[in-house]
């Protein structure tokens, strides 16, 4: 089959409309990444009475499913792009189906019992994850095809992270408020699931329009008969991208460790609010402190990246996050309002941790295209999204294992329990030392990233 002819060069300067449409997609990605990570484990342990270890297995199983399907979706997106010149079709399917499955995830009542409840949540969350991946994998591939400019990609992803930050604030603070707005915990969780699911789907649907405006960053899209086909082919193609692209290996390893670090902190936030700060509602303030500064900090990180390079700015943000997280270990002996200051420092760094690696990924894809040809962005982003998923999944798993090892007591809605001192210490360690150590390890892999501005602009 012949290739789909496209403009020879992507535009050097993106229009405000294109940037705005693309950024709105973060309303969906921010909501999906935030609410399940923030409340799903807590929903299982403290609403359905599921043991902490089993709750961790459920969250991890859904994420493992993501890892399995993301390369398949990446290959399907590349084939669709070769055939039609657009990645929009899969994005629309994901946007239309996610609201239903997301609502069903939080629709399980405690009266069904822990076993039935755990199974139903697992099935609904697997379906939600599938819908999200149908959107997310082609969505992440678009920046490499929207522009070839080194700084223009930072600008595009910077605005995306501004919307992502606002979405995290909206869902992170508004989700728990919706949960409390219900007449009882069961109705509250259902209300949260319905409203959040619809909002996520709308953001995804709007952003899917960007796919029709994305010219390939070369002369033509690949021939459809050269795109990966068959069940094993997408995984083989993903392994090939890892073997041939050293910058991709370094960036992916760094991002995976950092997703694990931030996922750990996110999953522990609700437990910190309830048992360390002694207020379930304090999770809203924790989230505002962590994410709020990013609204202001994201443009600053963009300016720093323009001045010293994306990779150096990324290292600075990682170091700042490490220090901020490590200071929170003091809460094991002296919990209190001072913690919000350290959390806010981590929030400033978090803005860079979101925008800079996402702006570096299109550079990696372009670098590979110079050597191996265009049209494989979906393969890269399938592997990338799978790696990100692994990180966030293992973050929730690490918290669950820590809670189980330190004797955390699970409860059902409407009941309370006195947690042992060991469990409180485990919660603090999950929120401080563990993410700090993981972030420190990511700096070692980042040192192996060798792409610079001159490599891209050449």
N, C-alpha and C positions, 0 to 999 in steps of 0.2 A: 504494500500500500504506500502511496506517495506521502511525503511529509506535508505538513500544514504550513504554508508560507506565512511568515510573520515579519514585522519590521526588523531591519538589520540591527538596530541598536535600541535599547531601552532608553527612555528620556533621562537626561542628566538632572533635570529638576522636576520633582513631582508636584502636581497641582494640589492645592489645599483640599479639593474635593476627594481626590484619591487617598490622601493621608487621613482625612476624617472618616471615610468609609472603612478603611482598613482598621483604624483605631477602634471603631465601635465594636469590632469583633472581640475585643478584650472585655467587653461587658459580659460576654458568654464565657470566655476562658477564665476570667477572674472569678465569676460566680461558681463555676464548676470546681475550680481548684480550691476555692476557699471554704464553702459550706461543708462538703463531705469531710475535708481534712479537719475542719474545726469541730464539727458536732457529730459526725457519724459514729465514731468510736464511743463517744459519750452517750449517744442515743442508744447504742447497743448495751452498754454496761449499766447505765443508770436509768434507763427507761424500759428496756425489755428484759433486764436481768441476765443478760448473756455474760458469761465469764470473760475476764479481760483477755485471756489468751485466745479464746475462740473469736472474740471481736477482732483481734489482730489478724487472725487467719482469714476472716471474711474480707477485710479490707485488702489484705495482701493478695488473696485469690482474684479479686476483681482487677487488681493492677497487673497481676501476671497475665490475665486475659488480654489486657491492653498490649503488653509486650508481644504477645502472640500475633495479634491482629494488626498492629501498627505497620509492620513491614508489608503485609498484604495490601493494606489500604494505600500505602505509599506507591507500590507498584501499580495498583489500579488507577491511582490518580495520574501517574505518568502515562499510562495507556490512554486514559480519557483525554489527557492533554494532547497526545500525539494524534488522536482521532478527531477531536473537535476544536483544538486550540484553546480550551478553557478547562479549568479545574472545578468549575462551579457545581456540577451535578451532585457529587458526593457531599459537598458542603451543605447543600439545600436539604438533602435527605437527613443528614444529622441534625440540622436545625429544626426540622419539623417533627422529628420523633423524640428528641430528648425531653421536652417538657413532660410528656406522659410518664416516661420511665423514671424521671427524677422525682416526680410527685409520689409514685408508687413506692419508691425507696423508703420514704418517711411515713407511709400510710399504714404500717403494720401496728396493730394495737397490742399492748402487753398481755391482754387476756388470751392470746393465742399460745402463750408459753414461750420460754427461751428457745427451744429447739425449732419449732415451727417459725417463730419470728426470725431467727437467724437465717434459716433457709430462704424465706421470702425476701428478706433484705438482700441476701447474696444474689438471687436471681434478678431482682429489679436493678441492683447496682451494676451487674454485668451488662444488662441491656443499656443502661445509661452510659456506661463506659464505651460501648460500641458506637452509640450515636455521637458521643463527643469526639471519638477518634475519626469518624467519617468527616467531621468538620475540621478538626485541629490539624491533621497531617497535611492536607493541601493548603490550609491557611498559613502554616509556618513556611511552606515552600514559596509563597508569593513574593516576599521581598527580594529574593535573588532574581526574579523575573520582572519586577516593577522598575528597578533602577540599577545601574552599574556603578553609581557614585559611592565612594568610600564614606564620605561624610553625609551624603544624602540618605544612606541606609541608617546611619545613626540618628538622623532627624526623624525618619519614618518610624523607627522602633522606639525612639524617645517619646513621641506623641502616643504611640500605642501603650507604653508603660504608664503614661499619665492617666489614660482611661482605665488601664488595668488597676492602677492604684485606687482610683475613684470607685471602681467596681468592687475591689477587695474591701474598701471601707463600707460601701453600701451593703454588701452581702454579709461581711463579717460583723458589722454593727447592727444592721437591720434584720438579718436572719434570726439571731437570738431574740430580738424584740418581737418579731412576728411569732416566734415560738411561745413567748410569754403572753401574747395577745389572745390566744385561744382560751376557751373556757376551762380547759384542762390540758395536761401535757399531750394527750393523744391528739386532740383537735389542734393544739398549737403546732405540733410537728407537721401535721397534714397541711395546715395553712401555709407554713413556711415552705414546704415542698412545692405546693401548687404555684404560689406567687413567684418564688425564685426560679422554678422551672420555666415558666412563661417568659420571664425577663431574660433569662439566658438564651432561650430559643429566638427571641426577637433580635437580640444583638448579633447572633450568628447569622440569621437570615439577611440582615442588612449588610453585614460584612461580605457575604458571598457575592455581592455585586462587584466587588473589587476584582474578582477572578477574571471577569470578562474584559477588564482593562489592562491585563498584565501581558505585555509583549515578552517574548523570550529574549534572554540576554545574548542572543546570537542570531544567525541568519535564519534558522528554521527550527521547528520542533522536531524531535526524533521521529523516524518512521515507526509506525505502530508495530510492524512485524519485528522490530528490534527491541521493543520494550519487553521487560521480563514477563513471562507467562508460566503457568503451572504453579502448583502449590509450593514447591521447593525453591523455585527460581527467585522470588522476592528475598528470601533469606540469604541465598547465595549472593545476590546482588548487594545486599546490605553488608555482608562480610567483605565483599570486594571493595566497597567504598572505604571500609575501615582499614583494609590492608594497604590501599594505594594512597590514602590521604593522611599523612602524619599530622597536619594541623587539625583535622577532624577528630582523630583519636585523642589528641591533647585537650581540645575544647570539650569534647563529649565527656571525657573522664572528669574534668573539672566541674562541668555542669551537673553531672550525676552526683558527685559528692556534695555539691552545694544544695541540690534538690533534697538530698537526704538530710542535710543539716537544717534547712528551713522547714522541711516537712516534719522533722522531729519537734522543732519549736512550735509549729502550728498545731500539731496533734496534742501537745502538752498544755496549750494555752488555757483550754477550758478547765483542766484539772488544777492548774495554778490559780485560776480565778476562784474556783470553788473551795479548794482545800488549803491554799497558801494565803491568799488574800481574803478568804472567808466570805466570799460573796459570788454566787453564780452569775449575777449581773455584771461583775467586774470584768468579765471577758470582753465586754464592749469597750471599756477603757483600755484594756490591754491591746485590743486590736487598733483602736484609734492611735495609741502611742506608737505601735509598730509600723502602721501603714500611713498614718496621716503625714508625717514628715516627708514621705516619698513624693507627695504632690509638688512640694517645693524643690526637693533635691534632684528630681529627674532632669530638669533643664541644666542644673549645675553639673551633673555627671556628663551630660552631652557636651557642655563647654569644655570640661576637663579632657574628655576624649579627643576633641578637636585639637587641643593644645599638646597633649603628651602621647596620644595614641590610645586606642581602645584597650589594648592588652595591659598597658600600664595603669590606666584608670581602673580597670577591672581588678587588678592586684591590690590597689589602694582600698577599694570598696570591700574586698574580701578581708583584708587585714583589720579594717575598722569593725566589721561585723564580728570577727573573732574576739576582739577585745571587749566589745559590748556584751556579747553572750557570756564570756567568762566571768565578768563581774557579777552576774546574776546568781552565782553560786552562794553568795553571801546570804541570800534569802533563806538558806537552810537554817541559819542561826538568827537572822534578823530580817524577817519579812516586813514589808511596809510600802508606803507610797513612793519611797526613793526608787523603787524598781522601775517605775514608769520612765525615769530619766535614762536608764540603761537601755530599756526597750526602745525608746525614741532614737537613741544613737544607732541601735541595730536597724531601725527603720530607715534612717538616712542612708546607711550602707545598702539596705535591701533594694532601694531604687536603682542603684548601680548594678546590683547582682541580677536584676531583671532585664534592664535595657541593654547592657553592654554585651553579654554573650549572645543575645538574640540578634544584635547588630553585627556581631562577628561571624555568625553562621552563614549569612549570604556571601561574605567574603570567602569563606572556606569553599562554598559551592562554586563560586566564580573561579577560584584558583584551580579547582578540579576540572572545570569546564575547559580551561585553557589547555589542559593536558589530555582529557578524555572525551571531550565533546559535550554539547548541551543536552538538556532534557531529562536529567536524572535528579532534579531537585526533590521530587517526591520520595525517591529512595533514601536520600540523605535525611529528610525530615521524618520519614517513618522510623529510621533508626534513632534519630534524635528524640522524638516523642516517646519512643519505647524506653530510652535511657532516662528521660525525665520522669516517666511514670514509675520506673523501678526505684528511683531516688525517693519520691514522695511516698510510695507504698512502703518501702522499708523504714521510712521515718515513722509512720504510724505503727509499724510492726515493732520497731525499737522501743517506742513508748509502751506498747502493750506488754512486751516481754519484761520491761523494767517494772511495770506495775505488778505483773504476776509474780516476779521474783521477790518483790518487796512486800507482798502480802496485801495488795489492794483488795478491798471488799466491794463487790458489785451489788447493786440494788435495783429494785423495780421502781417505777414511777410512784411517787407519793410516800416513799419510805426513805429513811436516812440511816446512816451507819457512822460509827466513829472509826476513822482510819488509824492504823498503827503509825508510830513515829517513823518506822522504816519506809512505809509507803509515801509519807510526806517528803522524806529525803529523796526517794526515787523520782518523785514528780519534779523536784527542783533540779536534780541532776539531768533529767530529760530536757529541761528547758534551758540549761546553761552549759555545763561542761561538755555534754555529748555533742551539741551542735558546734561548740567552739573547736573541739578536737577535729571534727569532720571538716570544718571550714579551713582549719590550718592545713589539713592534708590536701585540700584542693589547691592550695598555693604551690605545692610540689608539682602537681600535674600541669598547672598553668605555666610553669617555667619552661615546659617543653613546647609551648605554642610559639611558633617562630614567624608567623605571617606578620608583615608590617604594611604600613600605608603604601610604600613604594612597590610592594609585590602586587597590590590590587590596582593601583593607578597605572602601572606599567601596561 
